[in-house]
């Protein structure tokens, strides 16, 4: 259900005869009170009484964490790294824009010294990557594609068509049949949608 009203800490929400207390609430003298400022949410979860809880808008914001698989869009590349905007953590879209960096040495697990960034990514590519470091205030999240399941999942050719992967390091335009180098992700069946 949608949030119905705003409340402040200590505000009496209802009697325990009307609802069951949920998150962001507490019981006192037979009444349910808000323990934080936010939106009052009533949900029927199969019980005879609805569950009342208080939620904040900021609680729904998910942050990329070390080890999380993220979906990102390449914004720029140079010989040392690719800069990206993180769009999703797992399958959850992010409200705010987070920046990430995929360093040349984090593109693949083998032959790290032979990696050429422009042969792995291009601006506009959609990439699956894993967070390896949170960085600090000035720097971005550090990401890696050094696993078979990580890398470019969507790329467009110069002709504007969505390219098809033909190997772990090449994609081909279905219109012009031109081949371009990419660090291609081997997409797992759980990520495919019918």
C-alpha positions in Angstrom: 0.0 0.0 0.0 1.1 3.6 -0.5 2.2 5.7 2.5 -0.8 7.5 3.9 0.6 10.3 6.1 3.7 11.8 7.6 4.5 11.4 11.3 7.1 12.4 13.8 8.8 10.4 16.6 6.5 9.9 19.6 3.3 10.5 17.6 0.5 8.1 18.6 -0.6 6.1 15.5 -3.3 3.8 16.7 -4.4 1.3 19.3 -3.0 -2.3 19.5 -6.6 -3.4 19.0 -6.6 -1.9 15.5 -3.1 -2.8 14.2 0.1 -4.9 14.8 3.3 -2.8 15.4 5.9 -3.0 12.6 9.2 -1.4 11.9 9.7 2.2 13.0 7.2 1.8 15.8 7.0 0.9 19.5 4.3 -0.1 22.0 3.4 1.8 25.1 0.2 1.5 27.3 -1.8 -0.3 24.6 -1.0 2.2 21.8 1.4 2.1 18.9 3.8 5.1 18.6 6.1 6.2 15.8 9.8 5.8 16.7 11.1 7.9 13.8 9.9 10.6 11.4 8.6 9.3 8.1 5.5 7.9 6.3 2.9 5.7 8.0 2.4 2.5 6.1 -0.4 0.0 6.8 -0.1 -3.5 5.2 -2.4 -6.5 5.5 0.0 -9.5 5.5 -2.6 -12.3 5.9 -3.1 -11.6 9.6 -6.5 -10.5 11.0 -5.0 -7.1 11.8 -3.0 -4.9 9.5 0.7 -4.2 10.3 1.5 -0.5 10.8 5.0 0.7 10.3 6.9 4.0 9.7 9.3 4.2 6.7 11.7 6.9 5.5 12.3 7.8 1.9 16.0 7.4 2.4 15.7 3.8 3.5 14.8 2.7 0.0 18.2 4.0 -1.3 20.5 1.1 -2.0 24.2 1.7 -2.1 26.8 -0.3 -4.0 28.8 -2.4 -1.6 32.0 -4.4 -2.0 31.3 -7.6 -3.8 28.0 -6.4 -5.3 27.3 -7.0 -9.0 26.4 -3.7 -10.7 25.1 -2.6 -14.1 26.8 0.5 -15.4 27.1 2.6 -18.5 30.5 3.6 -19.9 30.9 7.4 -20.1 34.5 7.8 -21.2 37.7 5.8 -21.7 41.4 6.5 -21.8 44.4 4.1 -22.0 44.5 3.6 -18.2 40.8 3.2 -17.2 37.1 3.4 -18.2 34.8 5.8 -16.3 31.2 4.6 -15.8 27.9 5.6 -14.2 26.4 2.9 -12.0 22.8 2.3 -12.9 21.7 -0.8 -10.9 22.9 -2.8 -7.9 21.8 -6.3 -8.7 18.4 -5.8 -10.2 17.5 -2.7 -8.2 17.7 0.7 -10.0 19.6 3.5 -8.1 17.9 6.9 -7.5 21.2 8.8 -7.3 24.0 8.6 -9.8 27.2 6.9 -8.7 30.5 7.0 -10.6 32.8 4.1 -11.0 36.2 3.3 -12.5 37.3 0.1 -14.2 41.1 0.2 -14.3 43.1 -1.4 -17.1 44.4 -4.1 -14.7 40.9 -4.9 -13.5 39.4 -5.6 -17.0 40.3 -9.3 -17.1 42.0 -11.9 -14.9 44.7 -13.1 -17.3 47.3 -11.2 -19.3 46.6 -8.0 -17.4 49.6 -6.2 -18.9 48.3 -6.7 -22.5 44.8 -5.2 -21.9 43.9 -2.2 -24.0 41.0 -0.3 -22.6 39.6 0.9 -26.0 39.5 -2.8 -27.1 37.5 -3.7 -24.0 34.9 -0.9 -23.7 33.4 2.0 -25.7 31.4 5.0 -24.4 27.7 4.0 -24.3 28.4 0.3 -23.5 26.3 -1.4 -20.8 28.6 -3.4 -18.5 28.2 -5.9 -15.7 30.9 -5.4 -13.1 31.7 -6.2 -9.5 32.5 -3.6 -6.8 36.0 -4.2 -5.4 36.5 -0.9 -3.5 34.4 1.9 -2.2 37.0 4.6 -2.8 36.9 7.9 -0.9 35.1 11.2 -1.1 37.0 12.4 -4.3 37.3 9.1 -6.0 34.8 6.7 -7.6 33.9 3.1 -6.8 36.5 0.8 -8.2 35.0 -2.0 -10.3 36.3 -5.1 -12.0 35.2 -7.2 -14.9 37.8 -9.9 -14.3 35.4 -12.8 -14.3 33.8 -14.6 -17.3 30.3 -13.5 -16.3 31.3 -9.8 -16.1 31.9 -7.4 -19.0 30.0 -5.8 -21.8 26.4 -7.0 -22.1 24.9 -4.4 -24.5 26.9 -2.5 -27.1 25.9 -0.5 -30.2 27.9 -0.4 -33.4 28.8 2.8 -35.4 25.8 2.0 -37.6 23.6 2.3 -34.4 22.5 -1.4 -34.3 22.8 -3.5 -31.1 25.8 -5.8 -31.6 25.8 -9.5 -31.1 28.6 -11.3 -29.1 30.6 -13.7 -31.3 33.4 -14.5 -28.8 34.7 -13.5 -25.4 36.5 -10.5 -27.0 34.5 -9.6 -30.1 31.0 -8.3 -31.0 29.5 -8.0 -34.5 27.1 -5.6 -36.0 24.1 -7.5 -37.5 23.7 -4.8 -40.2 27.2 -4.2 -41.5 28.8 -7.4 -40.1 31.7 -5.2 -38.8 33.5 -6.7 -35.8 34.5 -4.7 -32.8 36.6 -5.7 -29.8 35.0 -5.8 -26.4 35.5 -7.6 -23.1 32.2 -9.6 -23.5 30.3 -11.0 -20.5 29.1 -14.6 -20.6 25.6 -13.9 -19.4 24.3 -16.4 -17.0 20.8 -18.0 -17.5 19.4 -16.2 -14.4 20.0 -12.8 -16.1 18.2 -13.7 -19.3 14.5 -12.8 -19.5 12.1 -14.6 -21.7 
